[in-house]
Amino acid sequence: MERKNLDIRKALRVSGIPQWKLAEEYNVSESQFSRLMRKELSVDEKGEIFSLIEKMKKEFKEVNE
Protein backbone atom coordinates (compact mmCIF):
# COMPACT_ATOMS: atom_id res chain seq x y z
CA MET A 1 0.00 0.00 0.00
CA GLU A 2 1.36 3.39 -1.01
CA ARG A 3 1.34 6.14 1.59
CA LYS A 4 -0.54 9.27 0.58
CA ASN A 5 0.32 12.93 1.09
CA LEU A 6 4.04 12.32 1.40
CA ASP A 7 4.73 16.02 0.81
CA ILE A 8 2.72 16.99 3.89
CA ARG A 9 4.24 14.20 5.97
CA LYS A 10 7.74 15.33 4.97
CA ALA A 11 6.97 18.99 5.73
CA LEU A 12 5.76 18.00 9.21
CA ARG A 13 8.83 15.86 9.84
CA VAL A 14 11.25 18.57 8.69
CA SER A 15 9.49 21.33 10.64
CA GLY A 16 9.24 19.27 13.82
CA ILE A 17 5.55 20.09 14.16
CA PRO A 18 3.59 17.16 15.61
CA GLN A 19 0.61 15.98 13.61
CA TRP A 20 -1.75 16.53 16.56
CA LYS A 21 -0.73 20.20 16.71
CA LEU A 22 -1.40 20.67 12.99
CA ALA A 23 -4.75 18.92 13.38
CA GLU A 24 -5.61 21.35 16.18
CA GLU A 25 -4.78 24.33 13.92
CA TYR A 26 -6.81 22.73 11.10
CA ASN A 27 -9.74 22.51 13.56
CA VAL A 28 -10.14 18.75 13.46
CA SER A 29 -9.30 16.01 15.93
CA GLU A 30 -6.02 14.14 15.61
CA SER A 31 -7.84 10.97 14.60
CA GLN A 32 -9.90 12.79 11.97
CA PHE A 33 -6.75 14.38 10.54
CA SER A 34 -5.09 10.98 10.41
CA ARG A 35 -8.05 9.62 8.46
CA LEU A 36 -7.92 12.61 6.07
CA MET A 37 -4.28 11.80 5.36
CA ARG A 38 -5.19 8.28 4.16
CA LYS A 39 -6.38 9.61 0.80
CA GLU A 40 -4.58 12.09 -1.41
CA LEU A 41 -5.83 15.57 -0.54
CA SER A 42 -6.92 18.14 -3.11
CA VAL A 43 -4.63 20.97 -4.16
CA ASP A 44 -6.78 23.41 -2.16
CA GLU A 45 -6.65 21.29 1.00
CA LYS A 46 -2.89 20.87 0.66
CA GLY A 47 -2.45 24.60 0.12
CA GLU A 48 -4.35 25.35 3.31
CA ILE A 49 -2.32 22.80 5.28
CA PHE A 50 1.02 24.06 3.92
CA SER A 51 -0.02 27.61 4.86
CA LEU A 52 -0.75 26.43 8.39
CA ILE A 53 2.63 24.67 8.59
CA GLU A 54 4.44 27.85 7.48
CA LYS A 55 2.45 29.95 9.97
CA MET A 56 3.24 27.51 12.78
CA LYS A 57 6.95 27.46 11.86
CA LYS A 58 7.08 31.28 12.06
CA GLU A 59 5.27 31.30 15.41
CA PHE A 60 7.63 28.64 16.78
CA LYS A 61 10.63 30.63 15.59
CA GLU A 62 9.34 33.86 17.21
CA VAL A 63 8.70 32.14 20.53
CA ASN A 64 12.20 30.66 20.60
CA GLU A 65 14.09 33.86 19.73
C-alpha positions as YAML, in Angstrom:
chain: A
units: angstrom
residues:
- id: 1
  name: MET
  ca: [0.00, 0.00, 0.00]
- id: 2
  name: GLU
  ca: [1.36, 3.39, -1.01]
- id: 3
  name: ARG
  ca: [1.34, 6.14, 1.59]
- id: 4
  name: LYS
  ca: [-0.54, 9.27, 0.58]
- id: 5
  name: ASN
  ca: [0.32, 12.93, 1.09]
- id: 6
  name: LEU
  ca: [4.04, 12.32, 1.40]
- id: 7
  name: ASP
  ca: [4.73, 16.02, 0.81]
- id: 8
  name: ILE
  ca: [2.72, 16.99, 3.89]
- id: 9
  name: ARG
  ca: [4.24, 14.20, 5.97]
- id: 10
  name: LYS
  ca: [7.74, 15.33, 4.97]
- id: 11
  name: ALA
  ca: [6.97, 18.99, 5.73]
- id: 12
  name: LEU
  ca: [5.76, 18.00, 9.21]
- id: 13
  name: ARG
  ca: [8.83, 15.86, 9.84]
- id: 14
  name: VAL
  ca: [11.25, 18.57, 8.69]
- id: 15
  name: SER
  ca: [9.49, 21.33, 10.64]
- id: 16
  name: GLY
  ca: [9.24, 19.27, 13.82]
- id: 17
  name: ILE
  ca: [5.55, 20.09, 14.16]
- id: 18
  name: PRO
  ca: [3.59, 17.16, 15.61]
- id: 19
  name: GLN
  ca: [0.61, 15.98, 13.61]
- id: 20
  name: TRP
  ca: [-1.75, 16.53, 16.56]
- id: 21
  name: LYS
  ca: [-0.73, 20.20, 16.71]
- id: 22
  name: LEU
  ca: [-1.40, 20.67, 12.99]
- id: 23
  name: ALA
  ca: [-4.75, 18.92, 13.38]
- id: 24
  name: GLU
  ca: [-5.61, 21.35, 16.18]
- id: 25
  name: GLU
  ca: [-4.78, 24.33, 13.92]
- id: 26
  name: TYR
  ca: [-6.81, 22.73, 11.10]
- id: 27
  name: ASN
  ca: [-9.74, 22.51, 13.56]
- id: 28
  name: VAL
  ca: [-10.14, 18.75, 13.46]
- id: 29
  name: SER
  ca: [-9.30, 16.01, 15.93]
- id: 30
  name: GLU
  ca: [-6.02, 14.14, 15.61]
- id: 31
  name: SER
  ca: [-7.84, 10.97, 14.60]
- id: 32
  name: GLN
  ca: [-9.90, 12.79, 11.97]
- id: 33
  name: PHE
  ca: [-6.75, 14.38, 10.54]
- id: 34
  name: SER
  ca: [-5.09, 10.98, 10.41]
- id: 35
  name: ARG
  ca: [-8.05, 9.62, 8.46]
- id: 36
  name: LEU
  ca: [-7.92, 12.61, 6.07]
- id: 37
  name: MET
  ca: [-4.28, 11.80, 5.36]
- id: 38
  name: ARG
  ca: [-5.19, 8.28, 4.16]
- id: 39
  name: LYS
  ca: [-6.38, 9.61, 0.80]
- id: 40
  name: GLU
  ca: [-4.58, 12.09, -1.41]
- id: 41
  name: LEU
  ca: [-5.83, 15.57, -0.54]
- id: 42
  name: SER
  ca: [-6.92, 18.14, -3.11]
- id: 43
  name: VAL
  ca: [-4.63, 20.97, -4.16]
- id: 44
  name: ASP
  ca: [-6.78, 23.41, -2.16]
- id: 45
  name: GLU
  ca: [-6.65, 21.29, 1.00]
- id: 46
  name: LYS
  ca: [-2.89, 20.87, 0.66]
- id: 47
  name: GLY
  ca: [-2.45, 24.60, 0.12]
- id: 48
  name: GLU
  ca: [-4.35, 25.35, 3.31]
- id: 49
  name: ILE
  ca: [-2.32, 22.80, 5.28]
- id: 50
  name: PHE
  ca: [1.02, 24.06, 3.92]
- id: 51
  name: SER
  ca: [-0.02, 27.61, 4.86]
- id: 52
  name: LEU
  ca: [-0.75, 26.43, 8.39]
- id: 53
  name: ILE
  ca: [2.63, 24.67, 8.59]
- id: 54
  name: GLU
  ca: [4.44, 27.85, 7.48]
- id: 55
  name: LYS
  ca: [2.45, 29.95, 9.97]
- id: 56
  name: MET
  ca: [3.24, 27.51, 12.78]
- id: 57
  name: LYS
  ca: [6.95, 27.46, 11.86]
- id: 58
  name: LYS
  ca: [7.08, 31.28, 12.06]
- id: 59
  name: GLU
  ca: [5.27, 31.30, 15.41]
- id: 60
  name: PHE
  ca: [7.63, 28.64, 16.78]
- id: 61
  name: LYS
  ca: [10.63, 30.63, 15.59]
- id: 62
  name: GLU
  ca: [9.34, 33.86, 17.21]
- id: 63
  name: VAL
  ca: [8.70, 32.14, 20.53]
- id: 64
  name: ASN
  ca: [12.20, 30.66, 20.60]
- id: 65
  name: GLU
  ca: [14.09, 33.86, 19.73]
...
